[in-house]
Amino acid sequence: MSKIAALKEKYPPGDFGVWIIIYIELLTFGLFFVGYAFSRRADVELFNQSQLMLNQTSGFINTFILITSSYFVAKGVALMQTMTQENFEAANKEASKWLKFAMACGVAFLFIKGAEFYHIFGQGVTLSTNKFFMFYLLLTMFHFMHVLLGTVILFNVHQRTKISAYTPENHRGFESGASYWHMVDLLWIVLFPLVYIIR
């Protein structure tokens, strides 16, 4: 097999169907981001004042958590891509450990974000409060659901590593789950500064 053919077979990692979902999700969030930017430009003062009610500290912590989780998932992917027939069981076992760390990060993110929602709703904020909070709630709750789904996906991948289901010839399922998780991380890296910091 030529080097070019090998690259075509290897990239993008995971199943093609997952990448279609990822592109659709990125497009959807991209439209939300553009809508947020235009609405903010029309009433900067309202957005700046409303933004003061957000907890930037929890946002920073969650950013660190998701970036760290992506590192853990990447460690697992590296094991999948370099394992051999001789060590695939050990590679699955090691990858399982990294996935546990990543899932713990996912749960921590959900807990912190849930506490933030509880505080915001306790202040009487709803989707109809103003345009800023409409976008804030839509974006962050939509992303929250993606983190929840991503954590479930990682759990399913983790269950398969426990039975050494991934082999040197077939670990696309692992890469698919990892690609989805990295997308969730990327979306937050854009969402956090856009909604929490930029004034």
Beta strands, then each sheet from edge to edge (+ up, - down):
end
